Structures are given as structure tokens and as C-alpha cells.
Amino acid sequence: RPSDWQIGVTAQHEILPRIPMEVSYLRRWLQNFTVTDNRAVTPSDFTMFSVTAPNDPRLPGGGGYVVSGLYNVNPDKFSAVDNYRTYAPAYGDVSQTYNGVDVNVSARLRGGLQVQGGTSTGQQVIDSCEVRDKLPEQVSGGASSQGGIPYNPANPYCHVAPGFTTRATAAGSYLVPRVDVQFGFAFTSSPGVPLQANWQVPSAIAALSLGRPLSGNAPNVQVNLLEPGQMRSSRVNILDFRAGKLLRLGEQRLNVSVDLYNMLNLDTVINQNFNYVPNGAWLVP
């Protein structure tokens, strides 16, 4: 069955009076991946090809680069299917590993001031290249936490290392003495997600490198023109603010407050269109 292991180490130290710092390291890796081998075909039944990205200023370097390492099954094997599901180590190593470091600092200062903040930095690396060499029909850009490897032979990115990203958070509050007025804030800064440029490559363009039309008379094949992590969406920064008044009613207390969410009124796009069309709609909200 799918399984995973985690190792964590945490150290905490008071760097100044009433100001502790905590540093944590976490490593997690998944095991027992499965693959589906179409035993009716072999690697020799696939033809490798490449495509040239369109010239487009929105693409890295203005486009015009080559995306290679794509596979297309030979026409005489297009309908041949004899699927056999088994464990990935029978064909090669598959790995999915996360390494991350968290840093948190908190301060409970005199006078009612409390502040805390921290960062979380990490990267997930996925590799299934050994399997890709033996099962072109199975390999894609990553493994699944459920144990299988998604199917997309036209995806050349069998090693995914999008780079380390950092999420930052901060929060604080201050209670004004005597007047019982409290101010507070919360801030988060999250990294953008890796972008995709999924181009429906026409068969005629694929044939320039493939030497023939796509098998099965397919009109096109989807190819992601961006390597994982090559381009990212904008960071998402959110600042919330609160101002409140503490009212004392005998033995009861009532906190009346006003909250301002997204105080900076930022309109960062968080969902975009990944379907690439040359000189057309792409990355629109």
C-alpha cells in the first residue's frame, strides 16, 4: 500500500527575555508507487519528437525554444492494450520527497504588546525518469500521493524540482492601557503557484519533428511549454486589521471591534487560464 515517512527536528531558544525562537526541519518521503505497464507495447514502439514554442513575448525568452523528450506511439500499436498494474521498482525508482525549514519568533512584551512571525520554506522534488525510459506510455511529470504515476506520455518533465518557496506570516496585538482599546493585525505572504502553458499542438506541427501525423488521426497533442517552476504567478499578500474597544459591564466584558480584511485592497490573481493559445487568451483570470 502507499506509505510515507516523516522525520522532524525542532530546536527552541529564548534569544532575548520573553522572545523565544523556534526552528524546525521536516523531511517527508513517499513510497510504494505503482505503474501500469501496457504489455502490448515496448519502448521501441514509441517515436520521440519535439516541438518549437511559438514566438511570444509572454513565454520565457520570448518563445522560439524547443521542448523535446515527447513520445507518440507508432500507428500500428495505437489500439494495442494489455495493461498490467504493479509496483514501480520493477521498472525503476520513483521518488517524491519534501524538505522544509520553519522559523518562528514570538514576543510577549510589557505593556500589552504581543507580536509573532515566521517563515516556512520548502521544496517538493518528484522523479520518475527511470520508469520513463522503460514505460513511455506511463510516464509524466510527477508521482501521486496515492501511489500511482499519472498518464501523459507527451509530458517530458519526469524530474520536477520547482525550487524552494517561502511563506511568511506575522500577527500582533496591542492593548492601550487604561482606555482598553486594542489594535491587532494579521499578515500572510504566500508564494505563487507554478504556471503552465498547455498548448494543443496541431498534428501538422508535431509532424515536422515526428516525421508523420499523430497516431490515431489525433488532431492535436497537449504539451506544456513551461518547465515546472519556470514561471510562477504573483505572490498573494493579505493584511487584515482590527480595532476594538473593551467595555466593562459589571462582572461582564464586551469587546466591540471593527475588522478590515485585505486592508491593502490588493487584487492579485489567484486562478488563471493555463490553456495556451499563441497570441491569444492565456493566464487571464
Summary of the structure (lengths in Angstrom):
residues: 285
radius of gyration: 26.2
end to end distance: 39.1
largest distance: 87.1
contacts: 794
relative contact order: 0.15
helix: 10%
strand: 51%
